[in-house]
Amino acid sequence: MKPFSSVQQDGIIFPMMRLMTDITIRSAATSDELDAFFLLAAQTFEPDAYSPVAASRWRQRVEGMPGYVAGQVRCALVGTTLIGGYILYERMMRIGSVAVPTGCFASLVTHPDWCGRGVATALMHDTVKRANERHLGLILLDGIAHFYGRFGYTDVLDSTRHIVSRASLAAWSRSPYHVRPATLNDAPILLELYERHYAGYSGSFVRSLDWQRYDLAWRLADHPPLLACDETGQVRGYLLLPLYAPRHHAVEAAADDWNAALALLQYHASDVADATDIDWSLPPDSPTFYALADRLNLTSRTYRHPDEGWMALPAHLPTLFAAIAPLFEERWRAVGGEAFRLRIGDAAPILAVGQGSGALERLTVVLTPQGFVQLLFGFRPAHWIAHQPGVSIPATILPTLDALFPTGHAWIAGSDAF
């Protein structure tokens, strides 16, 4: 046994303190390695419902996703023994009017016998390497508390839930709309509703009809989406309820009008008859929220947990800059202002924003990776980021940055969780 170890990532050796032997990190190369990863993940994340059948089903779902790329499952191995791993899904995520190739980091797992020996740290470093190899502009994750921040990830979204008391809901007569379970034929209307209600938010993902059909097919097996239909049978809203307790917390909802929202609320309340209230996760500026807030007594709670929840990190900067350049030009033309160059830390790529006499003569804005992604998601305003360590923003550029990075436009729908 060695006093310290080295970690080999596709032939490159990285020293790792506290790990007591050499490990290799690479994409799963065989069916047996994939089986081992999903068995470990199922045992870790679903211990009460764990079974080899459930692990196999999880693997089938991941590998069958439209857009799945072989190699998304990364493994930490000692010899041929799997001791940990993670999944890096690849999706297109919207930032304003553009879409950024994004690595969706999920299912980080370490075998219990190897916990505390640096395996997770090695896997986290591999994530950035993998994202750069795949030219993914951002990495996004939904993280546990006080772990991911040490690897450069920062908060980009606070969740908001809107609570409706059963007493307030009982004051309303039955909605004229009816609620029915979705079928596979409803994929196009579900996609249309999702696009209408959520595609305008940074953090939403670009979906194809194939993706929507695939996602719906898997939901139908356990708990189908619920659809609110008007008197003519037209679908005007949907509701996703969780598979497990607490069932009074809705995963996602969208309603085109009040009657659709009321029908879904009443159905939800009947499904959890023992709950004193129900709550929906909604953007605080969404049409569905306004439909509720104009007619019901609501308690809205925004949960702010630093270094926890939805967090992000810039990855392959050339890809990220190429994706967002049209958005910046669009916003810059709308507000005018001074042209500038944007640099992230000491990284080499530079993004020129706005029309100017020459790139070398423009003022330079220097942001930390954390400040940059918080601006991209509208999580913090530019005038706040300007005072953070490692940031340099010329005073004359600040009003332009406030216009380029509007706040409060991000939301990640529950059906987009990974």
N, C-alpha and C positions, 0 to 999 in steps of 0.2 A: 504494500500500500504506500502511496506517495503522500508527503506532507501537504502538498497542494496539487491541484490538477490542471489539466489543459482540456479545453473543449474544442472539438474539431467540428467545424461547420463547412461542409462540402470541401474538405481538404485544407481549410485554413485553421490554424491552431490559435486559440485564445486562452490565456491563463485565467483560471477561476479559483479564488481562495475559497476555502471551506469545503469544496467538493473533493471527495477522497479517492476518486479514480477518474480515468478518462471517459468521456462520453462523446458520441457523435450526434449531431443534429442535422437532419435532412428530411426531405419529404418521404412519406410512407411509400415504399417501393413494392411491397407485396400485399396480397390479400390478407395474409396472416398478420402483418403489421397493422393494417387497417382494423382488423377484428380486435387486436389487442388494445388499440387506442380507444375504440368505441366501448369496449368492455370496461376499461378503466374510467372513461368519462361517465358512463352510466352508473357505475358503482359510486362515483364521487358526487355527481349532481342529482341523481335520482335514487338514493339508497333505499327508500321505502318501496319504490316501484321497480327496483332493479331486477332484471332478468336477462339472460343471454338473448332472448327473443326481442326484448326492448332495445338492447344494444344493436342488434342486427337491423331492426327497423329504423333506428336513428341513422345508421350508416347508409341504408337504402335511400332515406330522405335526402341526405346531404349529397350523395353521388348522383342522384336523379334530378337535382335542381337544374333548371335551364341556366346556362352560363357557367356551370361547374367546370373547373379546370383541374385536371389531374395534378396532384402535388399540393393542393390546398391544406391537406392534413400534414402537419410537420411533427416529427417524432424525435424524442431524445432517447438514445439507445446506448446501452453498454453491451458490446458484442451484438448479440441478436435479441437481447432482452429490452423491451420497451419500459422506460421508467418515467415517461412524461410526454407531453405534446400539447398542441393547440391547433385550431382551425383558423385560417385567414381567408374568409370569403372575399370574392372580388365583385363589387357592384358599382354602379354609377350613381353617385349621390348629388343631388341638386344643391348648389349654392347660388341663391338668386335665380337668374335666368339661364345659368350654365350648369353643366354636369361634370363632376370630377371623378375620375377613377379612384375608388376608395377600397382599402383593405378593411374588412370588418372582422375584428379580432374577437375570437370566442373560444370557450371551452378550454382555457388553460388548466392543465391538470398535471399533478406530480404523484407518482406512486407513494403511498404512505411510508414505505421503507426508506424513501429518499428525500422526504421533506426536511427542510432546513439545511440542505447541503448544496444549495446554489443552482439546482436544476431549473427552477422557475426563472431565476435571473438570466441564465443562459438562454432560455427560450425567449425571454423578452428582447434580448439583444438580437436574436435571430429574426424576430418579427420585422424589425427595421431593415435588416439586410434583405429579407425576402421581399418586402414591399418595394425596396429600391430596384431589386432585380426585375420585378414585375411591372415597374413604372407606375406604381400607385401613388397618387398625389397626396393622399391623406390616409391615416389609420384612425379608425373609430372603434370605441369599445364602450361597454356598459360595465363599469368596474366596481369591485369591492372597495371598501374604505381603506385609505392610507397605504396603498401598495403601488399603484401605477404612477403616481406623481413623481416618484424617485427616478422613473425612466423617461421623464419629460412630458408625460401626458398631462393635460389640464382640462378643467371643467369647461363645458361648452353649452350646457343646457340644464335648466332647472325644470322639474316636472310640476305640473299644476293639476289638481283634482278638484272637482266641483261636487259638493255634497248636497243631496236633495233629501229632505226628511220625508218619511212615509206620510206624516200628517199633512204636509204641504201638498203632496201629490194627491192625497185622498180627496181634496177639495174640488178636484176636476172630474167632470163626467168622462165616460169612456170615449176615447178617440174614435173618430169615424174610420180611421185606417185600421187594417188588420195586420197581424204579424205572422210570418211563416218562415220555416227553415229554408235556407238557400239550397239549391241543387247545383250540379256542375254546369248546367245551362245558364246559370246566373253569373258566370265569370265575367262576361263583357260588362254587365251593368255594375258589378262590384268594382271593376277597374275604372269605369267612368265616374262612379261616386268617389272613389279614392282620389282620382286625379282632380276632380272638382273641389274637393274639400281639403286635400293635403299637399298637392303638387306645388302649391305656391310657397311652401315653407322650405327654407334651407334645412337640410337634414332629411328631406323626403328622398325616396329612391325612385329611379326610373324603372318602370315595370312594363314588361311586354304582356300580351294576352296569354302567351304560353306560360309565363311565370305565374300570372294570376290563376290560371286553370290548375297549375301544379299545386300552388299553395292551397287553393280551395279544396282540391281533392284530398289533401292530407287533413284539413280541418274537418271535412265531412265525416271522416272515420271516427272522430272523437266528440266534437261539439260543433255543429255547423253554424255559420253566421246566421243571424236573424235579420229578416228583411221586413221593413215597413212598407206596405202597399196601399195606395189610395183606392178610391171607390172604383176606378177603372182597372185596377190590377197593376198599375205602374209602380215600380219600386222607387220610393222616395227617401230611403234611409236604411242604414244597417247598424247592427250591434254585434260586437264580439265579446262573449263572456269567457271568463277563465275556466280552464279544465278543473282546477282545484280551488280549495278555499284560500282566501275569503272570496266568495262568489258575488258579494255586493260591490266589489271593485270591478268595473267594466274595463276590458282591455282597450277597446276602441269603439267609437261611435261617430256617426255622421248623419245629419238629417237636413233635408232640403227645406223643410218648413216645420211649423210648430206641431201640426197634427202628427207628422212622422216622429218627431222627438217625443211627443206625449205617448204615442202607441208603444214605442220602444221602452220608455221609462216605466209604463204600466206593466208591460211584460216582464221587465227586469224585476220590478217590485214583487210580482207574483211568484217569480222563480226563487226569491229569497224571503219567504214569508216571515222568517224569524228575525230579520234585520230591521232595526229602527230607521235606518237610512240607507241610501245607495249612493255611489259616487261614480262619476265618469271622468276619465282623463281626456281633457280637451284643451286645445290652444286657447288662451284667454282672449283672443281677438277673433275667434272663429264664428261663422254664422250659427253653428249648432249651439255654442255657448250663449250667443245673444238671444236665440230663441228661448232658451231656458231662463236666462237672467231677466228677460222682460216680463215673465209670467210667474216665476216661482221664487220663493225665498231660498237663496243659495248661500252656502258657505264655501268660499273658494280658498284653497290652501296651496301655496307654493312651497315646495320642499327644497331647501338649500342645504346640501351636505358637501362641504368642501372636500376635494380630493376623493370623490366618490360619484358613481353614476355615469352619465354620458360624458366621455372624455375623448380628446382627439390630440393628434400629433401630426405635423407636416412630415411627409416622407420624401418622395422623389420630386424635388423642387422644379426641375424643368417641366415635368408633366403638370404639376399644380399651376405653375405660372402660365403655361400655354392654355390651360382650361379656363382660368379666371380672367385672362387678359381682355377678352371681349366684354365681360361684365364690367370691368373697371373702366374701359373706354366708354361704354354705354352710360354709366353713371357719371363719369367725368364730363362728358359732353352735356349732360342734363344740368349740371351745376356750374360748369366752368371751373375756375380756380387755377392754381399754379401747377405746372407739370413737375414731376419728381421721379426719382429712381427709388425702387424699393429693394432692400436687402434684408435677408433673414439671418441674424447673427453674423458670423464670419463666413457663411457659405458663399460660394462663387457666383451662382446664378443671380442676376439682377433683372428686375422687371421695370421697364420704363412705362410710366403712366402719364397720359395726356400728351398734347402736342406742345412741342418746345423747339427751341433753336437747335438743340443738339443734346444727345444723351449725356455727354460728359459735362455739360454745363448746367445740368439740372441739379436741384437740391436733392440730397439723399436722405431717405427715411430708413432707419435701422430699427427693426423689431426683433424681439425674441421669438422663437418658435411658438411659445405659449401665448404671447400677446397677439401674434398673427392669427392663430386659429380662433382665439376669442373674438377678434374683430370680424373674421370671416363669418362666424355663426351669429354675430350680433349680440354676443353674450355680455360684452362690456364696451362702452363708448371709447372713441379714440382719445378724448381728453382725459379719461382715466388711465388708459394704457400708457399715455405719454409720460406719466409720473412713475412708472414701474422701473425697477433696475434693469439695466442692459438695453434700454430703449432710447433712441435719439430721434426726435421729431422736431424739425425747424418750426418755429412758432407760426410762420406764414403758411405752412402746409396744414396745420391742425384743422382749420375749418373745412378744407377739402376732404380730409380723412373722415371727419364726422359725417360728411355727405356720402362718401364712398362706402362707409361701413355703417349702415343704419342698424339700430338695435331692435331687438324684440321680434325678429322675423324667422326664428328657428323653431322647429318642432319635429319630433320623430314619432310617427304613429306606432301604436302598439303592435300592429301586424308586421312592422319592419324590424322588430327586435330579433336578435340573433344570439 
